Structures are given as C-alpha cells and as structure tokens.
Amino acid sequence: MTDIELVERIVDGDRAGLNILVGRWEKAIYNFAFRYLGDKELARDVTQKTFIRVYKNINKLRDTKKFSSWIYQIAANLCKDELKKKGHRDTLSIDLIHENSENGHLMPNELIETKMSQPDNELNHKQIGTIIHKALKQLPEEQRVVIIMKEYQGLKFKEIAEALDESINTVKSRMYYGLNGLRKIFQKWEITGEMLSYEM
C-alpha cells in the first residue's frame, strides 16, 4: 500500500492506519529534525509533536498526494518554533568548536586535531559527519533547511517549495547559495574532496 493510499484510508476514517504511517515516517522526520536542530532530545520532541499534529489535522489535508510536503511543513515549522523558543539559533557547544579568527568561521575541534596529528589529513566517517553537520549549522537557516530536505531527505524541489511555502525558484536559489556557502567554508577550513571522500 502506498503512502497516498494509506493516507486516503486514514482520511476516510481508518485510524488504525496511523500506526503504519508513523512506522514509515518516524525515522525520516527524526533525522530531518536532528539535522535541522542538532539536538537529539529536541529532535525526538519535534518528531512526537509532528505526529500529534498529523493525527489532529489529517482530515484537513485536501490533496493526499501532497502528504510528504505537508508532513515536512509541519516538522519544519516545529523546528523553527523550537529554535525561537530556546533562543539558540545557529549555536554550537563551545566545547566542540574552535574560533578560527583568521577566516571568521568556526572550525570543529575534530578537524583541528586531525590536521595536527595526521600528516595525510585522513578523516574517518564519524569525523566527516560531524564536520559537515557543523558546516551546515553555519549557513543561514533558510539555506540549511533546503539542503537538508534535498540532499538528506531526498525531496524534490516542488515538494520543498510546498513544505516551505515558497516558490520553486526561491528554493533553487537557496540551494545554490547554500551549497556555495558550504564550499567556501570547506575551502577556508582547507578541506578537500579527497579528505572528505563525500559528495553532497
């Protein structure tokens, strides 16, 4: 059964289908919230709140084909609310970062330690994930969320535009500037594609 068929059944009154829907989407929404917020507890809270809102409002979903963009819209709005409420937009733990005054970007300790201890500057999978996450956190929020939705969640530009209530051109523009921003950050951190062994 596809998501569209499942949602249609739920809208028609089959509430038991909600458990199936949660099982299918819980991991994706949690991963999105965690990448957006950088906090596991907050991501779990947002995931739970997202499905509560889905449960309460699914009958209001006019076009069941737009379920994926609708649920991400709910999750994104909840993430924004959390950032405003907690007052920690784009903040990182001071214990995990190092101020690189030479270029104005925060350089992760993992990268500094690697550069100092490993002549060939090899990075392991965990270090790569942490460094990319911290680079993303330095982008403007509107660019970061588009990159997360497109590159990590696999949404199409049309779905992202619907989720963020923006035009497709605006979304594409934010994607372009966001990826450009990441490249500049990596250049200033002296990270090469070979070091990362990762493609956005």
N, C-alpha and C positions, 0 to 999 in steps of 0.2 A: 504494500500500500504506500503510495507516495505521500509526501507531506501535504500536498494540496487536497488529496482525497481524505486524509486524516482530519485536516482542519475543517473540511466541509462537513464531515460527520460530527465533529465536536460542535460546530455552529448549529447543526440540526438537533443537538441535544445529547449526543453521545459523550457524556462527561468522562467516561472510563478511558476514552482515547487520550485524555490529557496526560495520563501517566506515561503512555507510549511517547507522546510528544516531548515531555520532559526528558525522558531517557535518550531521545535522539539529539536534543539540542543543549542539554545541560553542559556538556564538556565544551562545546563551541562558544557558548555565552560566557562561561567561566574564563576561558582562555582570552577572549576578547576583553573582558573586564580587567583581567590581571595585566594584560599588556597595556591597557589604557591607564590604569591606576598604579600599577607597580606594587600592589599590596594584596597579599593572599586573602586576608580576612575581609577587607573591603570588597574584593572580587567575589567572595562567597556570598556576602550580604547582597551585593548587586544582583547576582545570579538568582538568589532566592526571591528578591523583590521583583525581578523581571517576570518570573513565572507566576507570581501572585497577580501582577497586573495583566498578564496574558489570560489567566483564569477569569479575572473580573471583567475583562473588556473584549474577549474574543468574539462575542456576539456582535460587536460594533465594527468588526473587520469587514468592510464592504467587498473587497476583492481578495478572495482567498489565495489567489496566485501571487499576491504581494506579501505573503506571510513572512518570508525571510527578511525582507527590508523592514517590515513592521516590527518584528521582534528585536532587530538590531537598533531600530529607532528608540524603542523602549529602553534597551540596555545602555545606549549612548547617552540618553537624557539622564538616566540614573547615575551614570558615571560623572557627568557634568555636575549634577547636584552634589555628589559626594566631594568633588574637588572644591566646590564653592563652600560647602558646609565645613569641611575640615581645614580649609584655608591653606592647602599645601599644593597648589597648582605648580607643576613642574619642579617639585622639590625632591631632593635625594638625601639620603643619610650622609652626614658629614664624615662618618666613619668609613664610607665606601667610596668616597671620591677625593680627588686632589685638585686643588686650584692650579691650573696651568696659566699663570699670568701672562705668559709670552704670547698666547694666541686667544685668550679670552674664553676658552671652552674648558669645561670640567673634564679632566682626564681620569678614567677609572683606575683605581689602585692596581687592579689585575693587570692592566696594560703597562703601567709603570714598572711593576715588579718583573713582568715578562721581559721588557726591554733591557732591564738591568741584569737579569740573571741568565737569559738565554740569548747568546750571540745571534742565532739564526731566527730569533723572534717568532718561534712557532707558538701557536695558540691552540689550546685544546677546545673541545666542543663547548664545555661549560663557560670558559672564558669568552668565547665568541658570542654566545647567547647573552651574557651579562653586558659585554661591551656594546653590542647592537641595541640592547634594551636601554642602556644609559644614553646612547647617542639619540635614540628616538625621543627620550624624555627632554632633550634639549631643543627639540623642534617646537614651533608653535602648536598649540593643541589642535587647531583645525587641520593642520597638515598631518600631524601624527595619527589622528583617528582615521584619515583617508588611507594612509599607508597600511595601517593595521587591518582595516577592512579589506583592502585589495590584496595585499601580499600575504597576510597570515590567515584571514578568514575566507579568502577566495571569492569575494563578492564581485559582481560585475559593476561597471561604473553606473549603470542605470539603477541598480539596487542601492548602491551607496548614496546616490543623489536622492532617492526616495527616502532612505533612512535618515539622512541629514537635512531633508527638506531644502535642498539646494539644486541648482541647475547642473546638468552633466558637465558643461564647460567649466563651471566653478570647481567641481570635484576634480576634473582632469588637471586644472591649473594648480590646485593644491597638491595633487600627486606629484606634478612636475617640480614644483618648488620644494616640496618635502624631500624628494629623492636627491635633488640638487644640494639641499642643505646637509643631508647625510654624507654625501660625497665630500663636501667641504670640511665637515667635522672629521671624517676619516683621514683626509689629507693633512689636516692640522695635527692630528694625532699620529701621523706618519704610519698609517695602516694601509697596507697594500692588499689587493685581491688575493695574492698568494698567501699572505698571513692569515686572512680570514677563511680562505677556502670556502667562501659562502657567496651566493648570488642572491641579491634582493629580488 
